[in-house]
């Protein structure tokens, strides 16, 4: 097996690279993020943010981020400032789902052994050969989409995705849910896993890199614009966003030159989204963008009139929190994940037959409000998330599985359940 290593370098000699004999509290963490897209998605951004927060802790002596060749450029640009503890490893494999799944099951354990991993963290559920690892394995669970919205995958592919999800959740030593909303969905579909080895650790979300100096919007000349950050998948409900934008223009609620920027990688809904744009006659005013850097995305949050998200289901809501950090107005669907992360900051719209009317009215109200609202995002900060992960990793290495989660619960306050009836508090 070929492994091409490209390591971040920094001119800092306070750390050595010889870690033999280090105390057991020192951790070598392997993070696997091999996925199909060459552009940053919510999952890959989760991995980058997790790496960023782990690097704030001296207990972490090495982080090995493993990705595919086609991911190198986007990840390299998104990673934090060079740190000699951080190593980006690029592996060669086919781009098919079968190739990726076989790599996770067959090759990842070999790499973990070569890198002397203390813990292996999968950035999303993938096939996991439990007995091939000599260290604990953790998987981040973002959502239960294969069950909640099978249209994201299509038939019969969704059954394969469900099988992979079940296999990974069963094999992992711990499941890190990105929200209480995701944990509750897990409790519905797999209550035993939710009870025995799942814990809530939020996505790490902090102010990103310096905001880009120039607009990423093509041919932008200072026009006002609404922003939607969403992959082209069914749960994102992008055609509804387009129809709401059309009605706002038709009723004069926004200026006739206002634009709609939809930022997200293409997917199963791309053709349907293009059709919706054509049907609305908005080809000149709706921009579909992908490959936008973090700095450019921050520019969009800072300069847009508001962020609009009409998702029917989510596991977290990363754009919501990122918009809050930039004091951006947010109008979004009233779903549990958005309520959980957005609190009182956002303008919420129930999803029902009159959802279009609700979004139009909420946008009218939002545009009349003060843009720079106060927000509370401390629970997503690097110090808190890093502490939660370090506690989980350390307990997994030193204790049997059940006491691990008792210890995590007593420290973090994030694990709130009544074990006698599986009820969430």
LOTORTOR-268323 format. One record per residue (C-alpha): residue number from 1; y, x, z. Coordinates in Angstrom, 2 decimals. Layout:
<atoms>
 resi      yy      xx      zz
  NUM       Y       X       Z
...
</atoms>
This chain:
<atoms>
 resi      yy      xx      zz
    1    0.00    0.00    0.00
    2    3.42    1.27   -0.97
    3    6.26    1.00    1.49
    4    9.75    1.98    0.38
    5   12.01    2.54    3.39
    6   15.77    2.42    3.14
    7   17.26    3.04    6.54
    8   20.77    2.41    7.78
    9   22.37    5.68    8.92
   10   25.20    6.23   11.35
   11   26.87    9.45   12.52
   12   25.97    8.85   16.14
   13   23.69   11.27   17.94
   14   23.58    9.46   21.27
   15   20.06    8.27   20.46
   16   17.10   10.36   19.41
   17   14.41    9.34   16.96
   18   11.54   10.59   19.11
   19   10.57    7.61   21.25
   20    7.17    8.78   22.45
   21    6.76    8.28   26.15
   22    9.68    5.83   26.48
   23    9.60    3.26   29.27
   24    7.76    0.03   28.47
   25   11.04   -1.90   28.77
   26   12.11   -0.25   25.51
   27   11.24   -2.34   22.48
   28   10.37   -1.70   18.87
   29   10.89   -5.01   17.10
   30    9.55   -5.80   13.63
   31   11.28   -8.73   11.89
   32    9.61  -10.07    8.73
   33   11.85  -11.92    6.26
   34    9.94  -11.63    2.97
   35   10.87  -14.81    1.06
   36   11.35  -16.06   -2.48
   37   15.15  -16.05   -2.85
   38   17.20  -13.00   -3.75
   39   20.28  -14.69   -2.26
   40   21.04  -15.32    1.39
   41   19.75  -18.62    2.75
   42   19.92  -20.15    6.21
   43   16.65  -18.46    7.13
   44   17.65  -14.98    5.97
   45   21.05  -15.35    7.63
   46   19.21  -16.28   10.83
   47   17.27  -13.02   10.59
   48   20.42  -10.96    9.98
   49   22.23  -12.61   12.89
   50   19.21  -12.08   15.14
   51   19.16   -8.39   14.23
   52   22.87   -8.16   14.92
   53   22.54   -9.61   18.40
   54   19.46   -7.52   19.29
   55   21.37   -4.36   18.40
   56   23.78   -5.10   21.23
   57   21.01   -4.28   23.72
   58   20.01   -0.77   24.70
   59   16.46   -1.91   25.47
   60   15.93   -2.25   21.71
   61   15.21    1.25   20.43
   62   14.09    0.32   16.91
   63   14.41   -2.73   14.67
   64   12.41   -2.78   11.46
   65   13.52   -5.52    9.06
   66   10.95   -6.03    6.31
   67   11.96   -7.71    3.05
   68   10.98   -7.91   -0.61
   69   12.54   -5.81   -3.37
   70   14.62   -8.68   -4.75
   71   16.17   -9.29   -1.30
   72   17.45   -5.77   -0.79
   73   21.01   -6.08   -2.08
   74   21.92   -9.33   -0.36
   75   20.41   -8.23    2.95
   76   21.93   -4.76    2.80
   77   25.38   -6.23    2.26
   78   24.93   -8.70    5.12
   79   23.52   -6.34    7.74
   80   25.82   -5.13   10.56
   81   27.53   -1.77   10.60
   82   25.06    1.13   10.32
   83   23.02    1.81   13.43
   84   20.36    4.49   13.54
   85   17.99    2.08   15.31
   86   17.98   -0.29   12.33
   87   15.62    0.27    9.40
   88   15.39   -1.92    6.32
   89   11.94   -1.65    4.72
   90   11.41   -2.89    1.18
   91    7.88   -3.88    0.14
   92    6.50   -4.41   -3.36
   93    4.66   -7.66   -4.05
   94    4.54  -10.52   -6.54
   95    7.10  -13.30   -6.39
   96    4.60  -16.16   -6.30
   97    3.99  -18.14   -3.13
   98    0.38  -16.95   -3.13
   99    1.46  -13.28   -3.22
  100    3.90  -13.76   -0.35
  101    1.43  -15.63    1.81
  102   -1.31  -13.06    1.22
  103    1.18  -10.30    2.09
  104    1.99  -11.93    5.42
  105   -1.67  -12.42    6.29
  106   -3.10   -9.12    5.05
  107   -0.34   -6.51    4.91
  108    2.09   -7.34    7.71
  109   -0.43   -6.43   10.47
  110   -0.92   -3.01    8.84
  111    2.83   -2.36    8.74
  112    3.21   -3.49   12.34
  113    0.57   -0.95   13.35
  114    2.21    1.83   11.32
  115    5.60    1.08   12.87
  116    4.15    0.93   16.41
  117    5.63   -2.51   16.92
  118    5.96   -3.89   20.43
  119    6.63   -7.36   19.07
  120    6.51   -8.88   15.58
  121    8.93  -11.70   14.83
  122    8.48  -13.88   11.75
  123   11.81  -15.30   10.60
  124   10.08  -18.47    9.42
  125    6.51  -19.88    9.51
  126    4.11  -17.92    7.28
  127    0.35  -17.27    7.39
  128   -0.41  -15.22   10.48
  129   -3.60  -13.24   11.11
  130   -3.49  -13.44   14.89
  131   -6.43  -11.14   15.59
  132   -5.11   -8.32   13.37
  133   -2.09   -7.66   15.60
  134   -2.15   -5.48   18.70
  135    1.19   -6.83   19.88
  136    2.62  -10.31   20.54
  137    3.82  -12.36   17.57
  138    6.72  -14.79   17.60
  139    7.79  -17.22   14.87
  140   11.17  -18.90   14.54
  141   10.79  -22.61   13.84
  142   13.85  -23.95   12.05
  143   12.63  -27.44   11.24
  144    9.66  -29.69   10.53
  145   10.66  -30.45    6.93
  146    7.09  -30.57    5.56
  147    6.63  -33.65    7.75
  148   10.16  -35.02    8.06
  149   11.16  -34.82    4.39
  150    8.19  -34.10    2.09
  151   10.48  -34.71   -0.92
  152   11.88  -31.22   -0.31
  153    8.58  -29.80   -1.54
  154    7.05  -32.42   -3.83
  155    3.43  -33.44   -4.06
  156    0.88  -31.93   -3.71
  157    2.78  -28.76   -2.68
  158    3.88  -30.35    0.59
  159    0.28  -30.38    1.84
  160    0.07  -26.62    1.36
  161    3.33  -26.19    3.28
  162    2.01  -28.34    6.10
  163   -1.19  -26.27    6.25
  164    0.77  -23.00    6.44
  165    3.03  -24.45    9.14
  166    0.08  -25.60   11.25
  167   -1.77  -22.31   10.85
  168    1.24  -20.20   11.84
  169    2.20  -22.32   14.83
  170   -1.37  -22.19   16.06
  171   -1.68  -18.40   15.65
  172    1.69  -17.27   17.03
  173    1.96  -16.25   20.67
  174    5.35  -17.94   20.96
  175    7.47  -20.38   18.96
  176   11.26  -19.96   19.12
  177   12.84  -23.27   18.12
  178   16.43  -22.98   16.90
  179   17.50  -26.19   18.67
  180   16.33  -28.83   21.08
  181   16.26  -31.18   18.09
  182   13.65  -28.98   16.41
  183   11.66  -28.71   19.63
  184   11.61  -32.49   19.91
  185   10.27  -32.80   16.36
  186    7.58  -30.25   17.22
  187    6.68  -32.30   20.28
  188    6.04  -35.28   18.02
  189    3.80  -33.50   15.52
  190    2.20  -30.92   17.81
  191    2.79  -31.73   21.49
  192    0.29  -29.14   22.73
  193    2.12  -26.30   20.94
  194    5.46  -27.63   22.15
  195    4.21  -27.68   25.72
  196    2.36  -24.37   25.82
  197    4.35  -21.86   23.80
  198    7.63  -23.24   22.44
  199   11.09  -22.48   23.76
  200   14.57  -23.21   22.47
  201   16.69  -20.20   21.50
  202   19.69  -21.10   19.38
  203   20.67  -19.27   16.24
  204   23.07  -16.44   16.96
  205   26.40  -17.34   15.36
  206   29.48  -15.23   15.83
  207   32.53  -14.31   13.80
  208   31.28  -12.60   10.68
  209   32.69   -9.65    8.73
  210   36.40   -9.46    7.89
  211   37.39  -12.34    5.65
  212   37.43  -11.49    1.96
  213   40.86  -10.78    0.53
  214   40.24  -12.80   -2.63
  215   38.82  -16.23   -3.35
  216   35.21  -16.46   -4.54
  217   36.11  -19.68   -6.38
  218   36.27  -19.05  -10.14
  219   39.77  -19.29  -11.62
  220   41.20  -20.51   -8.33
  221   44.98  -20.95   -8.42
  222   45.68  -22.18   -4.93
  223   44.24  -25.68   -5.36
  224   43.12  -27.55   -2.25
  225   39.37  -27.87   -1.96
  226   36.62  -29.48    0.10
  227   33.61  -27.36    1.02
  228   29.90  -28.15    1.19
  229   27.48  -25.38    2.20
  230   23.96  -26.50    1.30
  231   20.87  -25.44   -0.61
  232   19.88  -27.71   -3.47
  233   17.27  -29.64   -1.51
  234   16.74  -33.35   -0.91
  235   17.62  -33.31    2.77
  236   21.11  -31.96    2.02
  237   22.08  -35.22    0.30
  238   24.44  -33.45   -2.12
  239   24.68  -36.37   -4.62
  240   26.21  -38.44   -1.81
  241   28.78  -35.66   -1.22
  242   29.69  -35.77   -4.92
  243   30.06  -39.56   -4.91
  244   32.26  -39.47   -1.80
  245   34.44  -36.83   -3.49
  246   34.73  -39.05   -6.60
  247   35.84  -42.03   -4.51
  248   38.42  -39.96   -2.64
  249   39.92  -38.89   -5.95
  250   39.81  -42.41   -7.40
  251   41.56  -43.93   -4.38
  252   44.20  -41.19   -4.22
  253   43.13  -40.05   -0.76
  254   43.16  -36.47   -2.05
  255   45.29  -34.93   -4.76
  256   44.09  -35.15   -8.38
  257   43.70  -31.37   -8.59
  258   41.55  -31.10   -5.45
  259   38.26  -29.25   -5.95
  260   34.82  -29.50   -4.38
  261   33.00  -26.20   -3.79
  262   29.24  -26.52   -3.16
  263   27.79  -23.20   -2.00
  264   24.03  -22.77   -1.81
  265   21.03  -21.41   -3.66
  266   19.47  -23.52   -6.39
  267   16.31  -25.51   -5.74
  268   14.37  -28.68   -6.54
  269   17.51  -30.83   -6.56
  270   19.60  -28.70   -8.93
  271   18.99  -30.87  -12.01
  272   19.76  -34.05  -10.05
  273   22.99  -32.50   -8.73
  274   24.13  -31.54  -12.23
  275   23.38  -35.09  -13.37
  276   25.43  -36.54  -10.53
  277   28.37  -34.31  -11.47
  278   28.13  -35.37  -15.12
  279   27.82  -39.07  -14.24
  280   30.95  -38.82  -12.08
  281   32.87  -36.97  -14.80
  282   33.69  -34.14  -12.42
  283   32.46  -31.09  -14.31
  284   35.90  -29.46  -14.04
  285   36.39  -30.13  -10.35
  286   32.98  -29.53   -8.77
  287   31.87  -25.90   -8.53
  288   28.28  -24.90   -7.80
  289   28.21  -21.38   -6.36
  290   25.48  -19.09   -5.05
  291   25.30  -15.42   -4.13
  292   28.49  -15.74   -2.08
  293   28.84  -12.94    0.48
  294   29.43  -13.57    4.18
  295   33.02  -12.33    3.85
  296   33.62  -14.72    0.93
  297   32.04  -17.60    2.82
  298   34.36  -16.93    5.75
  299   37.26  -17.11    3.27
  300   36.05  -20.55    2.19
  301   35.86  -21.84    5.77
  302   39.33  -20.52    6.48
  303   41.00  -21.97    3.37
  304   39.19  -25.27    2.71
  305   40.60  -28.64    3.77
  306   37.34  -29.49    5.51
  307   33.59  -28.90    5.53
  308   31.56  -31.89    4.39
  309   27.85  -32.18    5.22
  310   25.83  -35.34    4.56
  311   22.34  -34.06    5.48
  312   19.71  -36.64    6.37
  313   17.85  -34.18    8.61
  314   18.42  -30.61    9.82
  315   16.92  -28.20   12.28
  316   20.20  -26.60   13.38
  317   23.36  -26.83   11.26
  318   24.52  -23.26   10.71
  319   27.52  -24.20    8.49
  320   28.75  -26.56   11.21
  321   28.94  -23.76   13.80
  322   30.37  -21.26   11.31
  323   33.10  -23.76   10.39
  324   33.87  -24.31   14.08
  325   34.36  -20.56   14.53
  326   37.00  -20.67   11.79
  327   38.62  -23.82   13.30
  328   37.79  -25.73   10.15
  329   37.72  -29.54   10.07
  330   34.16  -30.87    9.90
  331   32.97  -34.25    8.65
  332   29.20  -34.63    8.85
  333   26.35  -37.08    9.12
  334   25.49  -38.35   12.58
  335   22.09  -36.71   13.03
  336   20.65  -35.15   16.21
  337   20.96  -31.48   15.19
  338   24.61  -31.85   14.16
  339   25.43  -33.71   17.40
  340   23.69  -30.98   19.39
  341   25.60  -28.06   17.88
  342   28.87  -29.82   17.04
  343   29.48  -31.75   20.24
  344   32.88  -33.45   20.27
  345   34.32  -31.15   17.60
  346   33.12  -32.95   14.44
  347   33.84  -36.28   12.78
  348   30.42  -38.02   12.59
  349   29.30  -40.63   10.09
  350   26.15  -42.76   10.54
  351   23.77  -42.70    7.58
  352   23.18  -46.27    6.42
  353   23.90  -48.44    3.40
  354   27.65  -48.12    3.86
  355   27.53  -44.34    4.38
  356   29.88  -43.69    1.45
  357   32.54  -45.92    3.01
  358   32.01  -44.19    6.34
  359   32.46  -40.71    4.89
  360   35.57  -41.73    2.94
  361   37.19  -43.18    6.06
  362   36.17  -40.21    8.25
  363   37.67  -37.78    5.72
  364   40.91  -39.77    5.67
  365   41.09  -39.48    9.47
  366   40.11  -35.81    9.50
  367   42.73  -34.82    6.93
  368   45.41  -36.37    9.14
  369   44.21  -34.43   12.18
  370   45.29  -30.99   13.35
  371   43.10  -28.45   11.60
  372   42.84  -25.82   14.32
  373   40.87  -27.67   16.93
  374   39.37  -26.10   20.05
  375   35.63  -25.43   19.85
  376   32.94  -24.30   22.27
  377   30.52  -21.83   20.67
  378   29.69  -19.54   23.60
  379   26.07  -20.75   23.72
  380   25.56  -19.27   20.22
  381   27.06  -15.88   21.12
  382   25.22  -12.58   20.72
  383   25.07  -11.79   24.47
  384   23.40  -15.09   25.34
  385   20.98  -15.11   22.40
  386   20.07  -11.44   22.82
  387   19.30  -12.01   26.51
  388   17.06  -14.97   25.65
  389   15.11  -12.99   23.05
  390   14.78   -9.93   25.29
  391   13.49  -12.07   28.11
  392   10.94  -13.71   25.80
  393    9.79  -10.42   24.25
  394    9.45   -8.68   27.60
  395    7.53  -11.49   29.24
  396    5.18  -11.77   26.28
  397    4.29   -8.10   26.61
  398    3.78   -8.12   30.35
  399    2.37  -11.50   31.33
  400   -0.25  -14.10   30.34
  401    1.03  -16.81   28.05
  402    1.59  -19.66   30.52
  403    3.59  -17.61   33.07
  404    5.72  -16.33   30.17
  405    7.32  -19.68   29.62
  406    7.69  -20.40   33.31
  407    9.70  -17.16   33.54
  408   11.78  -17.95   30.47
  409   12.45  -21.45   31.78
  410   13.63  -20.22   35.16
  411   16.04  -17.73   33.59
  412   17.58  -19.42   30.58
  413   17.84  -23.10   31.31
  414   16.99  -23.69   27.65
  415   13.46  -24.94   28.33
  416   14.04  -28.39   29.82
  417   10.94  -30.54   29.90
  418    8.82  -32.45   32.36
  419    5.33  -31.11   31.92
  420    3.71  -34.13   33.52
  421    4.85  -36.51   30.77
  422    6.16  -34.18   28.01
  423    9.55  -35.85   28.27
  424   12.68  -33.97   27.18
  425   15.63  -33.94   29.52
</atoms>
